[in-house]
Structures are given as structure tokens and as C-alpha cells.
Amino acid sequence: MSIQPAGQPDSETNAFTSSQRIEQMPTTDQEQSVTVNNSEGLHARPADQFVRLAMQFDSEITVCKHGVDAVDGKSILSILTLCATRGTELVIRAQGDDAEDAVCQLSKLVELGFDE
């Protein structure tokens, strides 16, 4: 068996050695549609609550209104640009190892009207 440069498979077995394998963590994508229920919509205080909760997760989080204009779910200014009034449907998306938990908790926050 010959020694191959790093990242090259062994020519005899056409397989990478254990030191050459790259372990990849699986990431998951999750999304959930929610409706803004609180009377004043997604104004500064609820947007702050949303962002503070989103920041607790490692996943990349985006929020989308009407299927377009996806914004960063961890940026209060981006969230405010959605101009989401009562009755607005939003899609919360997360990509990463904790995506399922992130979408679940953020959706619950919106559905419960931000405790207003």
C-alpha cells in the first residue's frame, strides 16, 4: 500500500484512510408558518423578544413575509422591516443542528402574541 498525499484516496482500495476522512455534522432545515396575533403587530418590543430568543440558537434563522423578502431573524432592524401587522403570515426558517427547537420556540412566541 503506497502513501498518498492528504485528501487523496489510496490507489489500491480507492478509499480514504481514517485520517483523511472529514466528519460532517448533519444539519437540518425546519420551517413553520405563523400568524402575528398581537394587536399591535410585530413592533419594537415583540421584535426585540423574537431576536433575543433567536440569538440563543446556533442555527441560521430567517423570517419571510408573503414568500419573499427573507430577513435575518437575529437582527431587530431586519425584523422591523417586515412591517408585520396583526394577521400577517410569516414563515420562520432555521438551518442548523438546533433548527427544530429554534423554529418550535420562535413559532410559539409569535402564536402566543408575545405575551401582550
N, C-alpha and C positions, 0 to 999 in steps of 0.2 A: 504494500500500500504506500503510495507516494504522499508526500506532504504538499498540500495545496495552499495557495495564498488565502488569507482570510476572506470569507464570503464566497469562496468557490467550492462547489461540490467535489467530492472525491471522484476521480475519473473512473475507478473500478466499480463503485457502488452507486454512483450518481446521487449520493445523499450527503447532506451536510452533517458534519460531526456535531456533537452536543455543544461544543464551544462556539460553533458557528451559527447555531440556531438562534433566532431572535424571538423571544417570547412576547406576544402581544396580548394586552388586556382587552377583552371584548368590551365594546361599548354598545349601549342600547339607545335607541331613539324612541321617544314617547311623545304623544301629543294628546291634548284634550281641548274640546270646545267648551267654553263657559260663557255665561251671560252676566254682564255687570248688573247687579241688583240694587245697589245702594242708591238712594235718591239723588245724590249729587254727582254720581258717576265717579270716574277714576281721576279725582282731583289730587292735589299735592299730598294730603295725609295718607290716603289709600295707596298712592303711588309709592310713597316712602315705605309703607308697610310691605308692599309687594317686593320692592328692591331689597329691603333688609332681609326678608325671608329668602329671596333668590340667591343672595350673596352667601348664604350658609351652605350652598351646594357647589360641588366641583364641576358639575355639568355646565355646558354652554346652554343658556336659556334665551329663547326669543319669544316675542309675542307678536301676533299678527291680527290685523283687523280687516275684515272683508276679503281674506285670502291674499292680500297684498301688503306691502309696507311692513315687512318683518323688522322689528326693532329689538335692540339688546335689552333683555329682561333684567339686567343688572345695572341699568343706567336710568336714574329718575327722569332726566331730561328726555330720554328716548321714550319712556313710558308715557310721559305727559303729552308728547307729540301725537299720540294716538287719538286724543280728544274723545275718549270713550265715555259717552253719556249713559244714563240708565237705559237698559235694553240692548246695548251694543254687544254683539257676539265677538268674542276674542278666541284665538287659538293659541294655547300655550304649548310650546315645544321645548324639549330638552334633549340633549345628546351627551351621553357620558355614563359613567358607572352608576351614578345615583339618579339617573334621569327619571325613573319610575316614581321614586319618592318625591323628587322635586315637583314633578307635574301634579302628583296627587295633592301635596300640601298647598301649592300655589292655587290650584283649582278650587280647593276647599275654601281658601281665604276669599277668593272672588265670589264664590257661590254664597258664602255666608254674609256677604255685603260688608266685608271689612270691619265687622262689629260696630257698624254705625246705626 
